[in-house]
Amino acid sequence: MERHTGSDQSSDRHDPSLDAPHPWDTSLELAFEDTRALFGELPRMFALVQGCDDEEVATEVVAYGLALPGGAATTVGANGHGFGLWRSPHSAAWRLRSDLVWLGEDAARPDGVEGPLS
């Protein structure tokens, strides 16, 4: 079955907008500074974990979350159930009796908090 959209007549006109890359083209890579300038502060990914032993190895991921630019955070349970909206990632960790672990590129960036969360 052949499917047509629009007019079945051919056009000799060239649309220059078709030459431009799609705005979400994954072949275009932006530097971190470029994305920050374009979007402002970006959300940061984190996990909430429990069961850390003396060597700080977590035994259970409780939730995954995003720290939002305004300071608030959202979480979803590791099992896909439950959604939380928190004042901060640290608040979520405290309320869920968990440790906060930054993920991705954020893992290497200090979050300004030292010592255990309480």
Secondary structure per residue as TSV (DSSP state, phi and psi in degrees):
chain	resnum	aa	ss	phi	psi
A	1	M	-	360.0	130.4
A	2	E	-	-98.7	138.5
A	3	R	-	-121.7	134.8
A	4	H	-	-123.0	143.0
A	5	T	-	-123.3	147.2
A	6	G	S	71.7	-149.9
A	7	S	-	-81.6	144.0
A	8	D	S	-84.5	-3.1
A	9	Q	S	-86.9	138.1
A	10	S	-	-77.0	153.4
A	11	S	-	-124.5	138.0
A	12	D	-	-87.6	-8.1
A	13	R	-	-76.3	141.2
A	14	H	-	-104.1	129.8
A	15	D	-	-94.2	108.8
A	16	P	G	-63.8	-22.5
A	17	S	G	-66.8	-20.4
A	18	L	G	-72.6	-18.0
A	19	D	T	-80.9	-22.6
A	20	A	S	-74.7	144.8
A	21	P	-	-67.3	150.1
A	22	H	-	-62.9	142.1
A	23	P	T	-58.0	-26.4
A	24	W	T	-107.4	25.2
A	25	D	-	-62.3	117.9
A	26	T	T	-73.8	-10.3
A	27	S	T	-76.8	-15.3
A	28	L	-	-88.7	119.1
A	29	E	-	-108.3	131.4
A	30	L	-	-107.7	143.0
A	31	A	-	-69.5	157.2
A	32	F	H	-54.0	-40.9
A	33	E	H	-65.1	-36.7
A	34	D	H	-65.9	-42.3
A	35	T	H	-67.9	-37.5
A	36	R	H	-63.9	-41.6
A	37	A	H	-66.0	-35.3
A	38	L	H	-76.6	-45.7
A	39	F	H	-106.3	-10.8
A	40	G	S	84.3	-158.1
A	41	E	S	-64.4	135.7
A	42	L	-	-100.0	151.6
A	43	P	-	-62.8	151.3
A	44	R	E	-116.0	137.1
A	45	M	E	-87.6	143.6
A	46	F	E	-148.3	167.4
A	47	A	E	-127.9	150.4
A	48	L	E	-109.5	124.1
A	49	V	E	-124.9	155.1
A	50	Q	E	-131.4	162.8
A	51	G	-	80.9	29.5
A	52	C	-	-69.6	133.0
A	53	D	-	-94.6	-168.9
A	54	D	T	-62.0	-25.9
A	55	E	T	-93.1	11.1
A	56	E	-	59.6	41.4
A	57	V	-	-102.3	119.4
A	58	A	-	-76.9	143.4
A	59	T	S	-104.5	-16.2
A	60	E	E	-149.2	130.3
A	61	V	E	-88.9	121.6
A	62	V	E	-86.3	-42.8
A	63	A	E	-157.9	159.3
A	64	Y	E	-112.9	149.5
A	65	G	E	-150.3	171.2
A	66	L	E	-124.9	127.5
A	67	A	E	-87.1	118.7
A	68	L	-	-85.1	155.5
A	69	P	T	-54.1	-33.3
A	70	G	T	-78.0	-4.2
A	71	G	S	109.7	-23.0
A	72	A	-	-71.3	169.8
A	73	A	E	-141.9	152.9
A	74	T	E	-122.9	147.8
A	75	T	E	-136.3	155.2
A	76	V	E	-135.0	138.2
A	77	G	E	-58.3	148.3
A	78	A	T	-60.5	-25.2
A	79	N	T	-85.6	1.8
A	80	G	S	88.5	-3.6
A	81	H	-	-106.1	147.1
A	82	G	-	82.7	133.7
A	83	F	E	-131.4	136.7
A	84	G	E	-127.7	145.5
A	85	L	E	-120.6	122.6
A	86	W	E	-126.2	161.1
A	87	R	S	-67.0	-31.2
A	88	S	-	-162.5	164.9
A	89	P	H	-61.1	-35.9
A	90	H	H	-66.7	-37.4
A	91	S	H	-63.8	-42.3
A	92	A	H	-61.3	-44.2
A	93	A	H	-62.6	-42.9
A	94	W	H	-65.2	-46.5
A	95	R	H	-66.6	-32.0
A	96	L	T	-96.2	10.8
A	97	R	T	48.1	53.2
A	98	S	-	-130.7	168.9
A	99	D	E	-100.9	143.7
A	100	L	E	-92.6	128.0
A	101	V	E	-127.9	120.7
A	102	W	E	-77.6	141.1
A	103	L	-	-112.6	162.1
A	104	G	G	65.9	-145.7
A	105	E	G	-62.6	-24.9
A	106	D	G	-68.9	-19.2
A	107	A	G	-62.2	-31.1
A	108	A	G	-87.3	-13.2
A	109	R	S	-92.6	129.3
A	110	P	-	-67.9	144.4
A	111	D	-	-98.5	3.8
A	112	G	S	86.3	-0.4
A	113	V	-	-114.7	128.6
A	114	E	-	-113.6	152.2
A	115	G	S	82.2	179.5
A	116	P	-	-70.0	151.4
A	117	L	-	-77.0	136.7
A	118	S	-	-141.0	360.0
